[in-house]
């Protein structure tokens, strides 16, 4: 069977989420990598999707509610709910059979907000076979140290990114982050990953998720996982490390899932 790139949709609380599934050639069933983009999603990691397809993975890129023309409204919680729904949907028998997918070998791979979502989703679903978090934004850590000046800075920063999004504001997003507090601390998720494959990638030249705040504290916290971690001297989008990122993620998933 030939490789294909079908457009797919997933219902999340009555809103159809738009996705693109990158299917490799062959009968399968193929392991699946669900790619989770960040806020607002300027970098959607299609290069990773293509590299993983070449390695034998069915890789899925999709948009959360309220982003990039998808209905509904954007919120951090909606993104978490959407990711959980999509991970469940790719394992449902009719969808898996139609697209030659292996529901027992599903990984989540996220960047920035998507890295946070990947860890939250993986912690909540022990059947996820591997979790990759790249430049994750640790909402719990940020909200813990937020003062009035920091709050204003985040409101302004979030407001500057809203053009592809609907139904929210910088103030609403900061309020949601603060209300969640320690429930969204990435270090607190570590016990759920005991013995499970996890990759953490930090970015050392990154003002958005500086490694000393968002990455380095997680490495010892996740020592009980089957952990692989890296920190590269690059920016938030890994602009000059895309090939290395693709190879590193592919090799990790090969060890954790085994592509066919």
C-alpha positions in Angstrom: 0.0 0.0 0.0 1.2 3.5 -0.9 2.0 6.4 1.5 -0.9 8.9 1.8 -1.7 12.1 3.5 -5.4 12.2 4.3 -7.2 15.1 6.0 -9.0 13.8 9.1 -11.3 15.3 11.7 -12.0 14.4 15.4 -15.0 15.5 17.4 -14.0 17.2 20.7 -17.0 18.3 22.7 -19.0 18.9 19.6 -16.2 20.8 17.7 -14.6 19.1 14.7 -10.8 19.3 15.1 -8.8 19.4 11.8 -5.9 17.1 11.3 -3.5 15.8 8.7 -2.4 12.2 9.0 0.9 11.2 7.4 0.6 7.5 6.6 3.7 5.5 5.6 3.7 2.9 2.9 3.0 -0.7 3.8 0.1 -2.7 5.3 1.0 -1.9 8.9 -0.3 -1.7 11.5 1.9 1.3 12.0 2.9 2.9 15.3 1.4 6.4 15.7 3.0 9.7 16.8 0.5 12.4 17.8 2.2 15.8 17.3 1.1 18.6 19.6 1.8 22.1 18.6 2.4 25.1 20.9 0.8 28.5 21.4 -0.4 29.8 19.0 1.1 27.1 16.7 3.4 29.0 14.4 5.7 26.0 14.5 3.6 23.0 13.8 6.3 20.4 13.3 5.4 19.1 9.9 9.1 18.4 9.4 8.9 15.9 12.3 5.8 14.4 10.8 7.5 13.8 7.5 10.6 12.4 9.1 8.6 10.0 11.3 6.6 8.9 8.3 9.8 8.0 6.4 10.8 5.9 9.5 7.5 4.0 9.4 5.3 6.0 11.8 1.8 7.3 11.1 2.2 10.9 12.3 -0.7 13.2 13.0 -0.7 17.0 13.2 -3.9 18.6 14.3 -5.3 21.9 15.6 -6.9 22.5 19.0 -10.2 24.2 19.4 -10.1 27.9 18.7 -6.9 27.8 16.6 -6.1 28.3 13.0 -9.7 28.3 11.8 -11.0 25.5 14.0 -14.3 26.3 15.8 -14.8 26.7 19.5 -12.6 28.9 21.7 -9.0 28.6 22.7 -8.1 27.8 26.3 -5.3 25.8 27.9 -7.8 23.4 29.4 -9.5 22.9 26.0 -6.1 22.1 24.5 -5.6 19.4 27.1 -9.1 18.0 26.5 -8.6 18.0 22.7 -5.3 16.2 23.0 -6.8 13.5 25.2 -9.7 13.1 22.7 -7.4 12.8 19.7 -5.2 10.2 21.4 -8.3 8.2 22.2 -9.7 8.6 18.7 -6.7 7.3 16.8 -7.0 4.0 18.9 -10.7 3.5 18.2 -11.0 0.4 16.1 -12.8 1.8 13.0 -10.2 4.6 12.6 -7.3 2.4 13.4 -8.4 -0.2 10.9 -9.1 2.3 8.1 -5.7 3.9 8.5 -3.6 0.8 9.3 -2.7 2.0 12.8 -1.5 0.0 15.8 -3.5 1.2 18.8 -1.0 -0.4 21.2 1.9 1.8 20.0 0.9 5.4 20.3 3.3 8.2 21.3 2.7 11.9 22.0 5.3 14.4 20.9 4.8 18.1 21.9 6.6 21.4 21.6 6.2 24.4 24.0 2.5 24.4 25.2 2.4 21.1 23.3 5.3 19.8 25.4 3.3 20.6 28.5 0.2 18.9 26.9 2.3 15.8 26.0 3.4 15.3 29.6 0.0 16.0 31.0 -1.6 13.6 28.5 1.0 10.9 29.0 0.7 11.1 32.8 -3.1 10.7 32.7 -3.0 7.8 30.2 -0.6 5.0 31.1 -1.4 3.2 27.9 0.6 5.9 25.9 3.7 4.1 24.9 6.2 7.0 24.9 6.1 10.7 25.6 8.4 13.4 24.1 8.4 17.0 25.5 10.4 19.7 23.7 10.8 23.2 25.2 7.8 22.5 27.4 6.2 25.5 29.2 5.8 24.6 32.9 2.6 26.4 33.9 2.9 25.3 37.5 6.3 26.8 37.9 5.4 30.0 36.2 2.2 30.6 38.2 4.0 29.8 41.5 6.4 32.7 41.0 4.1 35.2 39.4 4.0 38.7 40.8 2.1 41.8 39.5 4.9 42.7 37.1 5.3 39.2 35.8 1.5 38.9 35.4 1.4 42.1 33.3 4.3 40.8 31.1 2.6 37.5 30.4 -0.7 39.2 29.6 1.1 41.4 27.1 3.1 38.4 25.7 0.0 36.3 25.3 -2.0 39.1 23.7 0.7 39.5 21.1 0.1 35.9 19.9 -3.7 35.8 19.5 -4.2 36.5 15.8 -4.6 32.8 14.8 -6.8 32.1 17.9 -10.4 32.9 18.9 -12.4 33.4 22.0 -9.7 34.3 24.5 -7.4 37.1 25.8 -4.0 37.4 27.4 -5.8 38.3 30.7 -8.0 35.2 30.5 -5.1 32.9 29.7 -3.0 34.2 32.7 -6.0 33.8 35.0 -6.5 30.3 33.8 -2.9 29.5 34.4 -3.0 30.9 37.9 -6.2 29.2 38.8 -4.7 25.8 37.8 -1.6 26.5 39.9 0.2 23.3 41.1 -2.2 21.1 39.3 -0.2 22.0 36.2 3.3 21.5 37.7 5.3 19.3 35.4 7.5 18.0 38.1 4.5 16.7 40.1 3.6 14.4 37.2 6.9 12.5 37.4 5.6 9.6 39.6 3.1 8.7 36.8 6.0 8.0 34.5 7.9 5.6 36.7 9.6 3.1 34.4 8.0 4.6 31.2 9.8 6.0 28.2 10.1 9.8 28.4 12.2 12.2 26.4 12.8 15.8 27.6 14.5 18.3 25.4 15.5 21.8 26.6 16.6 24.8 24.7 19.5 26.8 26.2 19.1 30.0 24.2 15.4 30.3 24.7 13.7 33.4 26.4 10.2 31.8 26.1 10.9 28.6 28.1 14.4 29.2 29.5 16.0 25.9 30.4 17.0 26.9 33.9 13.3 27.3 34.7 11.4 24.9 32.5 13.8 22.1 31.7 16.7 21.5 34.1 14.5 21.1 37.2 12.6 18.3 35.4 15.6 16.1 34.7 16.2 15.0 38.3 12.4 14.9 39.0 11.9 12.4 36.2 14.8 10.1 37.2 12.4 7.3 37.9 11.2 7.3 34.3 13.0 5.5 31.5 14.3 9.0 30.8 16.4 10.4 27.9 17.2 14.1 28.1 19.0 16.7 26.0 19.7 20.4 26.2 20.8 22.2 23.1 22.1 25.7 22.6 19.2 26.9 20.4 16.1 29.1 20.4 12.6 28.2 21.3 11.6 26.9 17.8 14.9 24.9 17.6 15.5 26.9 14.4 19.0 25.6 13.8 18.5 22.1 15.3 15.5 20.8 13.3 17.4 18.0 11.6 18.9 16.9 15.0 15.5 17.2 16.6 14.0 14.9 14.0 16.7 12.3 14.2 16.7 12.3 18.0 13.0 11.9 18.3 12.9 9.2 15.7 15.6 7.2 17.3 14.0 7.5 20.7 10.6 6.3 19.4 12.3 3.5 17.5 13.7 2.2 20.9 10.4 2.8 22.7 7.9 1.6 20.1 9.7 0.0 17.3 8.7 1.1 13.8 7.8 -1.4 11.2 
